[in-house]
Amino acid sequence: SPRAAFFIYGEHGQGGSEKVPNQGFYAEAGEPKAIWEVPGAGHVGGMTARPDEYEQRVIGFFDEALLEGK
């Protein structure tokens, strides 16, 4: 069955090296999927760098992915 996957990584995470692997994971993932590079954030720092946008994106993704068709 499909697995929802949302790849979130910081623009400056791991010295900026998170972009390439996350884009690869995203490319290989099935649907539904989303990806977001959090501007100005470090590794796992998206929630603190942009809390309102983080909440909106995560809740929106899972609402769509998990509630679709109900």
KAQUIQUI-V716533 format. One record per helix or strand of 3 or more residues. SS is the DSSP state (H for helix, E for strand). FROM is the first residue (numbers start at 1). TO is the last residue. Records with the same first field share a line. If there is no record, write none. Layout:
SS = FROM-TO  FROM-TO
//
This chain:
E = 5-10  33-38
H = 13-16  18-28  46-49  51-67
//
